[in-house]
Amino acid sequence: MDLQVREDLYKRLIETYGASHQMDVTVEEMAELTNALVKYKQRRVAKEAVVTEIADVIICCEQMARYFGLDAVLREKERKLQRQTERLDGLRAKMLGEDEQPNTAADGDGNEMSNNENE
């Protein structure tokens, strides 16, 4: 399916069923993917079942991205991918012993601050 046909379909789906309903469908599809992944790890479903649910979630997420603002979603996606790249680079450096600096930094007043996101 070409891009314009897909864009038109997403628009029609939201116009026909309503955004709230399509949000409910998205939540349902994400739950089905969660269930399929759990069952796959338990060797209770085949890989194809997970693939099917991933496709459903992608379709729903593409609809939601357009509804909430595709440009904003794509910018946030890029920001998060960059953050993951930086984390992996830092982890790799640490594993190779290249990062001997403590996990703290000073703020503008010289106070020590943690760089740990989980704190």
Contacts in CASP RR format, 6 or more apart in sequence:
PFRMAT RR
TARGET T0000
AUTHOR 0000-0000-0000
METHOD contacts of the structure
MODEL  1
MDLQVREDLYKRLIETYGASHQMDVTVEEMAELTNALVKYKQRRVAKEAV
VTEIADVIICCEQMARYFGLDAVLREKERKLQRQTERLDGLRAKMLGEDE
QPNTAADGDGNEMSNNENE
1 9 0 8 1.000
6 62 0 8 1.000
7 66 0 8 1.000
10 62 0 8 1.000
10 63 0 8 1.000
10 66 0 8 1.000
11 66 0 8 1.000
13 22 0 8 1.000
13 63 0 8 1.000
14 22 0 8 1.000
14 63 0 8 1.000
14 66 0 8 1.000
14 67 0 8 1.000
17 25 0 8 1.000
19 67 0 8 1.000
22 60 0 8 1.000
22 63 0 8 1.000
22 64 0 8 1.000
22 67 0 8 1.000
23 64 0 8 1.000
25 60 0 8 1.000
26 57 0 8 1.000
26 60 0 8 1.000
26 61 0 8 1.000
26 63 0 8 1.000
26 64 0 8 1.000
29 53 0 8 1.000
29 56 0 8 1.000
29 57 0 8 1.000
29 59 0 8 1.000
29 60 0 8 1.000
30 57 0 8 1.000
30 60 0 8 1.000
32 53 0 8 1.000
32 56 0 8 1.000
33 50 0 8 1.000
33 53 0 8 1.000
33 54 0 8 1.000
33 56 0 8 1.000
33 57 0 8 1.000
35 53 0 8 1.000
36 45 0 8 1.000
36 49 0 8 1.000
36 50 0 8 1.000
36 52 0 8 1.000
36 53 0 8 1.000
37 50 0 8 1.000
37 53 0 8 1.000
39 45 0 8 1.000
39 49 0 8 1.000
40 46 0 8 1.000
40 47 0 8 1.000
40 49 0 8 1.000
40 50 0 8 1.000
65 73 0 8 1.000
65 74 0 8 1.000
90 99 0 8 1.000
93 99 0 8 1.000
103 114 0 8 1.000
103 115 0 8 1.000
103 116 0 8 1.000
104 112 0 8 1.000
104 113 0 8 1.000
104 114 0 8 1.000
104 115 0 8 1.000
105 112 0 8 1.000
105 113 0 8 1.000
105 115 0 8 1.000
106 112 0 8 1.000
106 113 0 8 1.000
107 113 0 8 1.000
END
